[in-house]
Structures are given as structure tokens and as C-alpha cells.
């Protein structure tokens, strides 16, 4: 994965960073931590400048997140009802939960999107309920861009600090990503086992 990202950055420069960050938010397994970290290392080598790196990277993040926002806005939260009615047991939600989430997003959507940009696991998928709640596009773009540029700056400056030793980045990011994924799976399995519909509580 690291070799692929390095090749894309070397060949595409800032455009490569934009495309990788956009793709990372459509297909989450591509890690933004590594992309921006390696971008920061390119700054350390003098191959890139920090400000354009952050602007292009954050523009890519925003574009990728808009993909999920547009899907959510296209279907709307009411479009989820047949799906929730059929698969709610495995989603561990009922339609009442979806309605509560929708009301919350209508009231606090901008702050929620901004805060979730700092969460490694859910920062991409939060765009889906934002679209379903029909959050104004300007507010979605503002919250996404501002939150993402702060997070991307942290990653890029971490890469700048590490210099050219990208093996250290893989050494730390890999185990953390695996541990978080395992924790999410365990948490989901536990919730499925223990979850009961309101009628049975």
C-alpha cells in the first residue's frame, strides 16, 4: 500500500494527493493517515510545499465526502425505512432511532460533521446522514473543509517530523488501524447479541 501511494504522489504530485484523498473517502481502506503522512515527508525532502499539500489534500477529502453526502441527499432518510424495517435486527436500530438521529442532525449537523472529521473510523460515513438530513451544501462543505484541514495538518506535520523514514509511519499506523478495526467488529458483535427491540425490553 505504501509503495502504491508513494508512486501516485511521485507521478501525480498535488493532483495525485487530491485523487488519493478523494478515493480514500469513497473507499475507506485507503488510509489518509499514510497519504498525508507521506505528503509531509515529501515536504521534508523539498518535493512539495506544506500549504498546497494541505489545500489539495483537503479539497480531495471534501470531494470524496461529497460523494456520500450526495447519495444521502438523493435518497433522503425516508428512503431508509424499507431497509431498516427489513434489516433493523442486524443494524441494531429501529425506525424510531433513525427519526431521532434525523432530528438531531437537523439541529446539530454542522457541529457534528466538524467534530467527526477528527475520528478515524466514522469521519467519512458521517456524510451520509448529513445528506439524508438535507444539510445545506454550504454548511456541509464548510464543516467538512475546516475540520479536515485541521486533521490533515496534524498528519502532514507528523510526516514532516518523521522526515523520510516512512517505515516508522507504517509501523505505528498499521497496528493502530488493525486494533481499531478489531474493536469495532467486537463492539458490533456484542451489540447484535445483546440488542432487543423496544417491544421486548
N, C-alpha and C positions, 0 to 999 in steps of 0.2 A: 504493500500500500504506500509506504513512504517513497519508494522508488518511482511509482506512478505519479505521485504528487510532485516530486522534485522535477520529473520530466515535463509535466504540464506547466509548472512555473517557469522552467528554463525556456521552454518553447513559446509559451503564451504571455509571459510577463504579467502585467497587471490584468490583461484580459483573461489570462489563464486563472488568476486568482478569482476574478469575478465569476467565471464559469464554474470553478470548483466549489465556491461558496454557495452559488445558486443550486448546484446539483446536490450539495451536502444537505440542503434544507428540503429537497424533494425526496432524496434517498438518504435518510439519516445515518446509515452505517459509515458513510464517508466522514471522518472526524474533522470538524472545524478546528479543534484544538491543534491538530497536526498541520492543517493547511496554513493557518495564521502563524503558528509557531515557526514553521519553515519559512514563511514570508518574513518574519522578524529576523531569522538567521540570514536571509538574503540581504536584509538591510545592514546587518553586521558585516557582511562581506563587501558592501558597497554596490551590490547589484540592483538594489531598489531603494526608494526613499520611504520613510515611515508614513507621511501624510497621504500620498497617493495610494499606498498599500492599504491603509485603513479605509479610505474613501471607496476604493474599488471593491475591497472585501466586504464592506458593509452594504454597498449597493447590491452585491451578489446575494448577501444574506436576505436583504429586503425583497429582492426579486423572487428568490426561492420561497420565502414565506408567503408572498402574494399568491403563489400557485395554490396553496391550501386555503387561504382566505377566499379566493375566487370560487373554489369548489364549495366551501361552506355557504357562501352568499348565493350561489346558484341553486342549491337545494333547499336552503333555509332549515331552521330547526324542526319545522313541522314535517319535513321530508324524512326525518329520522324515525317518526312514530311507528311505521310498519316494521322497521328493522329492530327497534327497541322492544316492541311487542313480541317479536319472534325470538330474539336472541338476548333479551334482557337478563335471563338467568346467567348466561356466560359473561355478559358485560357487567354483571352485578349492579345493574341500575334498573329503575322503573321510570315510567314516563314522568312521574311527579318529580323525580330527581333532575330530569332534563329541563323541565319547566323552571325549577329553582335556579339551575345553572344559567338558563337563558335570562331570567330576571336579574341575576347578579351581574351578568355580563353587560346588560343594557345600562346598568348603573355604574359599574366599576371597570368596564372593559379596558379603557386606556391604561390605567394603572396596572391592571393585571398583565396585559401584554408586555408592558415595560419591565415589570419585575421578573416575568418568566423568561426574559431574554438572558438572564443570568443562571438559569437552571439547565444543566447539561442534558437532562432527559426529555423535558417537556417543552423546551423553548420553541421547537418547530410546530408541534401539533396544537399549541395554543392558538395558532392562526385559524384553525378550523372552526372552533366555537366563536371566534371573533367575527368570521364571515357569516356564520349562521345567525348571529345576533344583529347582523346588518350594521356593524360598527362603521361610522363614516370613514371613507377611504383615507382622508387626510389625517384623521386621528390614528388610524392603523399604521400608516406609513411613518408618522411622527414617532409613535411609541416604539415601533419596530426599529427604525433607524437609530434613534437616540440610545435605546437600550443595547442594541447590537454593537454600536461603535465603541461603547464603554467596554463590553466584554471582549470584542476583537482587539482592542488596545491592550488589555491585560495579556491576551495570548501572544500578540505580536511582540510586546516588550519582554515577555518571558523568553521568546525565541531570540530576541536581540541579546538578552543577558546570557543565554546559553552559547551564543556565538555560532560556530559551525558544527558543534557536536550534537547532531540531530539524533544520535543513538540514545542520548540521555532523555530526549523528549519521548521517544518510543518506550523507553524503559519505565517512565513514570505514567504516561498516558494509557498504555496498554493495560496494565493491571487495574488501574482505576476504572477504566471503561468496562472491563470484564466484571469487576466486583459490583459495579452499579447495575449492570445487566442482570447478574445473578440475583441481586437483592430485589429487583423489580419483578422477576419471574417468581421468586419465593413469595413476595407480597401478594402477587396476583393469585397464585395457587391457594394461599391461605384465605384470601377474601372469597374466592369461589366456594371453598369448602364451608366456610362459616356464614356466608351470606344467606339471608332469608327474606322473602317478600314481606312487605309491611303487614299483609293479611295474616301471616303466620307468626308475627312477633308478639 
